[in-house]
C-alpha cells in the first residue's frame, strides 16, 4: 500500500509497497476513504519535529473515515464494509489503510461522505471538552477554527443559553453565526488584545486556539468559580505562564479536552455517535486533495500565525484565508 511518513522536520515521504498492517486483538483495519489534515497537531508535527519532544510521539494523519476491511478478535461487533470514523489511529491515515483500536472507532451515520466523516474525529474531543457545560450556562469560545466550531455546536446541544465566539477572521465568524452562535467578536491581534469585548461573567470559557494569550483571556472572561477549558492544544508554547493569584481569588476550575482513560474515550464516543447525525460537517469542510497532493494541502494550512511561538512575529496574522478542513483522499 501507499503511505506518507514524516521523516524529518518539514520532510514527508510517500512510500509505495508498505505492508498492510494486520489487526491484533481489539484492533480494526480500515480502508481509508479520507483523512483530514489536523490544523494543529499534524502541522506542528511537520514544522517542529526534532524541536519539540512530543512531535515524534503522535500519529501524523489521525483524522480518518473509511470502510472496515478486517477485524481482530474482540472487535467482531464491526463487520467488513461498515463505514466508520477514527478518533485516534495506531498508524497514519495518509495511506491506503490504517489500523486502530476498536475503542477509537465510531460508526459513520448513513449518507455522510468520507470527506465529511473524517471531521467527526473532532466530535468526541468536543464532547469531552464541553462536559462541564450545564443547561442555561453562558459560554465563551475563543477560536473558530474546526475544533472551535465543533465545540460551538456541542455546547448548544448541551443547553447553553448563550454562546459567544471570538476569532481573528471575520469569514470564520460568519460561518459560526450560521451554526447558531449568539454573538460574534472579531479580535484584533494574536497578543490577546480585543478579548475584553467578549464580555465577562461567563460560566465556561473555552480556549479553542491553544496559545498563552487565549488561555489567559479565558481566565479573565469567566465568573468566580467559573470553568476554563483547554481545547486548543498547546503544541508550540508548551510552557505557559498564569497569574495564579487571579486564579485563586476567582476560585477557577480547569480541565483539558483529552480523554485520559479508555473509559473516558468510550463515554465520549457513545455521546458522539448519538450526536453525529445532527452536526453540520459541511460547514467545517473546505476541499479535498489527492494523497500525492498532501504537501500542497500542508502548505496551504501552514499560512497560519498560530504555528509560531508567541515571541516570534509571523509573516501573516490569523488563520489561512477561507480555509477550514482539507481532506486527503487516497
Secondary structure in CASP SS format (residue, H / E / C, confidence):
PFRMAT SS
TARGET T0000
AUTHOR 0000-0000-0000
METHOD secondary structure of the structure
MODEL  1
X C 1.00
X C 1.00
X E 1.00
X E 1.00
X E 1.00
X E 1.00
X E 1.00
X E 1.00
X C 1.00
X C 1.00
X E 1.00
X E 1.00
X E 1.00
X E 1.00
X E 1.00
X C 1.00
X C 1.00
X C 1.00
X C 1.00
X C 1.00
X C 1.00
X C 1.00
X C 1.00
X C 1.00
X C 1.00
X C 1.00
X E 1.00
X E 1.00
X E 1.00
X E 1.00
X E 1.00
X E 1.00
X E 1.00
X E 1.00
X E 1.00
X E 1.00
X C 1.00
X C 1.00
X C 1.00
X C 1.00
X H 1.00
X H 1.00
X H 1.00
X H 1.00
X H 1.00
X H 1.00
X H 1.00
X H 1.00
X E 1.00
X C 1.00
X C 1.00
X E 1.00
X H 1.00
X H 1.00
X H 1.00
X H 1.00
X C 1.00
X C 1.00
X C 1.00
X C 1.00
X C 1.00
X C 1.00
X E 1.00
X E 1.00
X E 1.00
X E 1.00
X E 1.00
X E 1.00
X E 1.00
X E 1.00
X E 1.00
X C 1.00
X C 1.00
X C 1.00
X C 1.00
X C 1.00
X C 1.00
X C 1.00
X C 1.00
X C 1.00
X C 1.00
X C 1.00
X E 1.00
X E 1.00
X E 1.00
X E 1.00
X C 1.00
X C 1.00
X C 1.00
X C 1.00
X C 1.00
X C 1.00
X C 1.00
X C 1.00
X E 1.00
X C 1.00
X E 1.00
X E 1.00
X E 1.00
X E 1.00
X E 1.00
X H 1.00
X H 1.00
X H 1.00
X E 1.00
X E 1.00
X E 1.00
X C 1.00
X C 1.00
X C 1.00
X C 1.00
X C 1.00
X C 1.00
X H 1.00
X H 1.00
X H 1.00
X H 1.00
X H 1.00
X H 1.00
X H 1.00
X H 1.00
X H 1.00
X H 1.00
X H 1.00
X H 1.00
X H 1.00
X H 1.00
X H 1.00
X H 1.00
X C 1.00
X C 1.00
X C 1.00
X C 1.00
X C 1.00
X C 1.00
X C 1.00
X C 1.00
X E 1.00
X E 1.00
X E 1.00
X E 1.00
X E 1.00
X C 1.00
X C 1.00
X C 1.00
X H 1.00
X H 1.00
X H 1.00
X H 1.00
X H 1.00
X H 1.00
X H 1.00
X H 1.00
X H 1.00
X H 1.00
X H 1.00
X H 1.00
X C 1.00
X C 1.00
X C 1.00
X C 1.00
X E 1.00
X E 1.00
X E 1.00
X E 1.00
X E 1.00
X E 1.00
X C 1.00
X C 1.00
X H 1.00
X H 1.00
X H 1.00
X H 1.00
X H 1.00
X H 1.00
X H 1.00
X H 1.00
X H 1.00
X C 1.00
X C 1.00
X C 1.00
X C 1.00
X E 1.00
X E 1.00
X E 1.00
X E 1.00
X C 1.00
X C 1.00
X C 1.00
X C 1.00
X C 1.00
X C 1.00
X C 1.00
X C 1.00
X H 1.00
X H 1.00
X H 1.00
X H 1.00
X C 1.00
X C 1.00
X C 1.00
X E 1.00
X E 1.00
X E 1.00
X E 1.00
X E 1.00
X E 1.00
X C 1.00
X C 1.00
X C 1.00
X C 1.00
X H 1.00
X H 1.00
X H 1.00
X H 1.00
X H 1.00
X H 1.00
X H 1.00
X H 1.00
X H 1.00
X H 1.00
X E 1.00
X E 1.00
X E 1.00
X E 1.00
X E 1.00
X E 1.00
X E 1.00
X E 1.00
X E 1.00
X C 1.00
X C 1.00
X C 1.00
X C 1.00
X C 1.00
X C 1.00
X C 1.00
X C 1.00
X C 1.00
X C 1.00
X C 1.00
X C 1.00
X C 1.00
X H 1.00
X H 1.00
X H 1.00
X H 1.00
X H 1.00
X H 1.00
X H 1.00
X C 1.00
X C 1.00
X E 1.00
X E 1.00
X E 1.00
X E 1.00
X C 1.00
X C 1.00
X C 1.00
X C 1.00
X C 1.00
X H 1.00
X H 1.00
X H 1.00
X H 1.00
X H 1.00
X H 1.00
X H 1.00
X H 1.00
X H 1.00
X H 1.00
X H 1.00
X H 1.00
X H 1.00
X H 1.00
X H 1.00
X H 1.00
X H 1.00
X C 1.00
X C 1.00
X C 1.00
X H 1.00
X H 1.00
X H 1.00
X E 1.00
X E 1.00
X E 1.00
X E 1.00
X E 1.00
X E 1.00
X H 1.00
X H 1.00
X H 1.00
X H 1.00
X H 1.00
X H 1.00
X H 1.00
X H 1.00
X H 1.00
X H 1.00
X H 1.00
X C 1.00
X C 1.00
X C 1.00
X H 1.00
X H 1.00
X H 1.00
X C 1.00
X C 1.00
X C 1.00
X C 1.00
X C 1.00
X C 1.00
X C 1.00
X C 1.00
X C 1.00
X C 1.00
X C 1.00
X C 1.00
X C 1.00
X C 1.00
X C 1.00
X C 1.00
X C 1.00
X E 1.00
X E 1.00
X E 1.00
X E 1.00
X E 1.00
X C 1.00
END
